[in-house]
Amino acid sequence: MLGWWYGQGWLWALRQIDWQLKHIGRVFAVSVLLKTLFSPWKQITSPSSFHNFFQATADNAVSRIIGFMVRSTMLFIALFWAIITVVLAIIFLLIWPFIPLSIVVFPVLAVIGVTL
């Protein structure tokens, strides 16, 4: 177990972190959000004609602004979630080598009478 923990276990932990970050990208569809950042919201557009050109242009601009705001908010949430994941991953990787030691240390501390 210790051979795996201090050898291939590191690679497994790093793959799990990589998978989590890719999963965030898939859940939030980051690539799609980036490609459609300035697209109209829900593809709502007004057809333009000679008589309503300015009204249609204003409607389409508002639809694009709403689409940009919603998509940029989703991208911000995805970025925030990815940052949280990276911070927790760093903490996890710092604790990783000491987890097998806790199997020995905690019972010894309990016998000695140390309470947390």
N, C-alpha and C positions, 0 to 999 in steps of 0.2 A: 504494500500500500504506500509506504513512504517513497519507494522508487517512482511510482506513478505520480504521487503528489508533488514531488520536487522535480519531476521530469516532464512527462507528457501532460500532467495536470495543468501546468502553466499554459501549454498550448490550448488545452481544452477551455480553460478560463478565458483566454484571449479570443478564442473562436466564439464563445458565448457573448462576449461584449460586442464583437463585430456583428453577430447575428442580431443582437438587440438594436444596434444603431441602424442596420439595414431594415429591420422590422419597423422602426419608427418612420423611416423613409417611405416604406410601402403603405403603412397605415394612413399616413397623412398625404400620400400621393404627391410627394414633394416635386418630383420631376414634372408631373402634370400641372401642378400649381405654378411652377416657374414658367412653363411654356405658355400658359394661359393667363398670366398675371394681369395683362391689360385687356383681356377679352370682356365683352359685356356680361353682366351678371345673368346667369341661367340662359345665356344667348338671347336675351330679350332685346330686340331692336325694333325701331320704328321704320317702316318703309318711307323712303324719301321721294317726294314729287316736287314739282315746281311750286305748288301752292303751300306746302307745309315744310319746306326745306329747313327753316330755322327751328321749327318745333321738333322735327325729327332729329336734327343735329343735337339739340339740347337734350332730348330724351335719350339718345344714344350715348351722349357724354355722361349723363347721370348714371346710366346703366353700367358704363365702363368704370366710373368712379366707385360705385358700390361694389362691383366685381373686384376691383383692385383692393379695396378696403377689407373685404371678406377674405380674399386669398392671402393678402399680406398678414392678416391676423392669424390665419391658419399656419402660415410659414413661421411666424414668430412663436406660436405655441409649439410647433415641431422643433424649432431651434432650442427653445427653453427645455423641452423634454429631453432632447439629445444632450444638452449641457448637464442636466440632472443625472442622466445615465452615465456620462463620462466621469462626473465627480464621484458618484457611487462606485463606479468601476475602479477608480484609483484607490478609494478607501478599501474596496474588496481586495485588490491586488496587494495592498500594503499589509492587510491582515492575513492573507492566504498562507504565507509560510509559518505563521504562528498557530494556526488552527490545530495541527496534529499535537503540538506541545500542550494545548489546553487539556487534552485527555489525561496527561500526567499532572500538570500544574494544579488544576482545579481540585482534584481529590486530595492532593497534598495540602493545599491551602485549607480545605475543609477539615482535615484531620488536625491541623495546627490550630484551627479555631478562628481563622481570618474570615470576616464577613464582608460582603461587598455592599 
